Amino acid sequence: MSTPRGFRDRADDSLLTLVGEIPELVRALVIAEVDAAKTWLARTAKDGGWGALWMVAALFVLFWSVPALGAWAIAGLSSWWPVWLSALVVFFAMLLIAIILALLGVLRFRRLVKRQNPVQSIAQDVKEVRDEL
């Protein structure tokens, strides 16, 4: 007889049958946990890599915005309005780009914290087994 979730009703199985299936169940559990750990590690590495890439991009843009600020100061002090105004606009545009790139990096890093790692999953499984006993 099957339950709605597709599990077999084991109420009629003998004790020896149930005990004999323990190694297979433990093996399946270990394989599932190892696969979950691999998946978690791959996703974590991917998000960490992308987050680091966005941070490097933000630092790159910020690095090149410093000469724009210098051009603004020089042009603003030695020229008429349109030159320094254009340099100021370029500086703030690059600063805005750096802020957006940094926020993208922070959002990627936040994904790392939200995921449940395999150790937490194993601890939860152990807790549920203890509660059943």
N, C-alpha and C positions, 0 to 999 in steps of 0.2 A: 504494500500500500504506500502511496506517495502523499506527502503533505503538499500544501499549496506552493511552497518554496522549492519543491523538487527533492527534498530530503526523504530518505527512506525511514519508515517507522521501524525502530530497532527494538521495540518492546518484546517481540517474540523471539529474538535471537538469544542463543545460549551464551553463557558467560565465557566459555572457551572461544566461541566465535568472536565475541567482542574483544577479548584479550589478544587473540591472534591478529586482529586488525590494527592493534596499537602501533607496531613498527611502521606499517605503511602510512598511517595517519601522521606519525611523528616525522617521517621522511618527507611527506607532502608539505607539512607545516614548515620544516626547515628550508625546503626548496622555495616555498612561497615567500618566506622571510628574506632569504638571500636575494631573490628576484626583486622584492620590494626595496631592499637596500641598494641594489644596483640602479634601479629606476630613480630612487631619491638622490643618489650621488650624481647621476647624470644630469638630472634637472637642476640640482644645486650648483654643479660646476658650470652649467650653461648660463644660469641666471647670474652667478658671480662673475663670469667672464663678460657678459653683456654689461653688467653694472660697472665693472672696471673700465670697459671700453668707453662708455658714456662719460665716466669721470675723466678719463684721459682726453676725450674730445673737448670737454668743458675746460680743462686746464690749458689745452692747446689754444682754444679761442681766447681765453683770458690772457694767455701769454702774449698773443699778438694784439690785444687791445691796449696794452701798455704803450707801445709806440704810437698808437692812434691818440692816446691821451697826450703824449709828448708833442705830436704834431699839432694837436689842438692848442696846447699852451704856447707853442712857438708861433703858430699862425695867428692866434688870438692876440698875442702881444705885439706882433709886428705887421699885421695886415688889417684890412678892412673887414667888415661884418661877414660877408659870404664865405670867406675862407675858414675862419674859425667856427662858424656855425656848421659848415659841412663837416669839419673834423669832429665837432661835438656830436653831431648826428651819427657819424660812423662809430664813434666810441660807444654811445649808448645802444646802438643796434648790436654791436658785438657783445656788449655786456648782457643784453637781453638774450642773445643766442647762448651765451655761456650759462646763464641762469636756467634756461630751458633744458640744456643738455645735462646740467647737474641734477635737475629735478627728475629727468628720465633715469639717470643713474641711481638716484635714491629710491625711486619706485621699484627698480629691479632688485636692489638690495633688500627692500622690505618683503619681497616675495620669499626670500630665504627664511625669514623668521616665521612666516605664516605656515610653512609646510611642517607636517608631522614627520619627524625623522624615524628611521626604523627602530631605534632603541626605545623610543616612546611607544611604538606599536607593540614591541615585544613585551614591554612592561605592562601595557594594557591587557595583552593576552594572558599573561601570568596572573594578573589580578582577577580577571574574569574566571580563570580556571580555579583559583583559590576560593572565589566566592561560590562556585558550584559545589566544591567539596565541603 
